[in-house]
Amino acid sequence: MPKVIFEYPNGSCKEVKAPIGLSLLEIAHQNDVPIEGACEGSLACSTCHVIVDQKWFEKLETATEDEEDMLDLAFGLTQTSRLGCQIILTEALDGIVVKLPGATRNMQL
């Protein structure tokens, strides 16, 4: 199984193995990684915002216009920001590193 490395804001990391076909949001939830995902992956919020390591960002599918619209609402947006619900794990992403932002902005509250 491919691995995903989640980097916390304090610099510590959690490495997990996950099956191909799950989103990073689903993988985070299954492994107690604190990514909110308020809309449960329906592309209606930005609370699963992650910052993808540059090396891995270039390997991802291009973000859709809907994802980019939601990312505009994300706290701490960067050039390599993506929504975890939109990144589906593939064999090519084995070892992907994503950083969790220091905060999220939940517009639904």
HELIX and SHEET records of a PDB file:
HELIX    1   1 LEU A   24  GLN A   30  1                                   7    
HELIX    2   2 GLN A   54  PHE A   57  1                                   4    
HELIX    3   3 GLU A   65  LEU A   71  1                                   7    
HELIX    4   4 GLY A   84  GLN A   86  5                                   3    
HELIX    5   5 GLU A   91  LEU A   93  5                                   3    
SHEET    1   A 5 CYS A  13  LYS A  17  0                                        
SHEET    2   A 5 LYS A   3  GLU A   7 -1                                        
SHEET    3   A 5 ILE A  96  LYS A  99  1                                        
SHEET    4   A 5 HIS A  49  VAL A  52 -1                                        
SHEET    5   A 5 SER A  81  LEU A  83 -1                                        
END                                                                             
